[in-house]
């Protein structure tokens, strides 16, 4: 029974945690990557031509801080604006609270934080300008910022995620119950008095 409960828990982790992470970060095909900022230079706007067949396009901003960076709620590390023909398409602030952190090059290499600006969908064919700039986070020193675009990015199916979370809860609850039952069975029987 414990093996079945462990399998249920594992399936829940795959559906509730791994699936949304992989869909957000790896679905679709990479269009390209552009350097937006190199210390000490200014932030450069990037213009990319997008077509309707690229939709939806997911935009990521990778930030490499110079010193230890602790994401804080209510403090914006970077701002991002996507425009087409002078009209705002996506406007977002990036605080990197739930960002995926990776080390560039080696485990001791510099840490890079990745956050999504959001999805551009639908797409009208034309030139889209991505403008990344500093936020209001005091004392944040940035070594470099990259823009990454992925075409055909899939949206997360939240029914799958909620099913995964339910499986995690069932698996944990079942394992706790089965463990409690085993402990009860180990209690020695009451001694019999008399002859």
Secondary structure in CASP SS format (residue, H / E / C, confidence):
PFRMAT SS
TARGET T0000
AUTHOR 0000-0000-0000
METHOD secondary structure of the structure
MODEL  1
X C 1.00
X H 1.00
X H 1.00
X H 1.00
X H 1.00
X H 1.00
X H 1.00
X H 1.00
X H 1.00
X H 1.00
X H 1.00
X H 1.00
X H 1.00
X H 1.00
X H 1.00
X H 1.00
X H 1.00
X H 1.00
X H 1.00
X H 1.00
X H 1.00
X H 1.00
X H 1.00
X H 1.00
X H 1.00
X H 1.00
X C 1.00
X C 1.00
X E 1.00
X E 1.00
X E 1.00
X E 1.00
X E 1.00
X E 1.00
X E 1.00
X E 1.00
X E 1.00
X E 1.00
X C 1.00
X C 1.00
X C 1.00
X C 1.00
X C 1.00
X C 1.00
X C 1.00
X E 1.00
X E 1.00
X E 1.00
X E 1.00
X E 1.00
X C 1.00
X H 1.00
X H 1.00
X H 1.00
X C 1.00
X C 1.00
X E 1.00
X E 1.00
X E 1.00
X E 1.00
X E 1.00
X E 1.00
X E 1.00
X E 1.00
X E 1.00
X C 1.00
X C 1.00
X C 1.00
X C 1.00
X C 1.00
X C 1.00
X C 1.00
X C 1.00
X C 1.00
X C 1.00
X C 1.00
X C 1.00
X E 1.00
X E 1.00
X E 1.00
X E 1.00
X E 1.00
X E 1.00
X E 1.00
X C 1.00
X C 1.00
X E 1.00
X E 1.00
X E 1.00
X E 1.00
X E 1.00
X E 1.00
X E 1.00
X E 1.00
X C 1.00
X C 1.00
X C 1.00
X C 1.00
X C 1.00
X E 1.00
X E 1.00
X E 1.00
X E 1.00
X C 1.00
X C 1.00
X C 1.00
X C 1.00
X C 1.00
X C 1.00
X C 1.00
X E 1.00
X E 1.00
X E 1.00
X E 1.00
X E 1.00
X E 1.00
X E 1.00
X E 1.00
X E 1.00
X E 1.00
X C 1.00
X C 1.00
X C 1.00
X C 1.00
X C 1.00
X E 1.00
X E 1.00
X E 1.00
X E 1.00
X E 1.00
X E 1.00
X E 1.00
X E 1.00
X E 1.00
X C 1.00
X C 1.00
X C 1.00
X C 1.00
X C 1.00
X C 1.00
X C 1.00
X E 1.00
X E 1.00
X E 1.00
X E 1.00
X E 1.00
X E 1.00
X E 1.00
X E 1.00
X E 1.00
X E 1.00
X C 1.00
X C 1.00
X C 1.00
X C 1.00
X C 1.00
X C 1.00
X H 1.00
X H 1.00
X H 1.00
X H 1.00
X H 1.00
X H 1.00
X H 1.00
X H 1.00
X H 1.00
X H 1.00
X H 1.00
X H 1.00
X H 1.00
X H 1.00
X H 1.00
X H 1.00
X H 1.00
X H 1.00
X H 1.00
X H 1.00
X H 1.00
X H 1.00
X H 1.00
X H 1.00
X H 1.00
X H 1.00
X H 1.00
X H 1.00
X C 1.00
X C 1.00
X C 1.00
X C 1.00
X C 1.00
X C 1.00
X C 1.00
X C 1.00
X C 1.00
X C 1.00
END
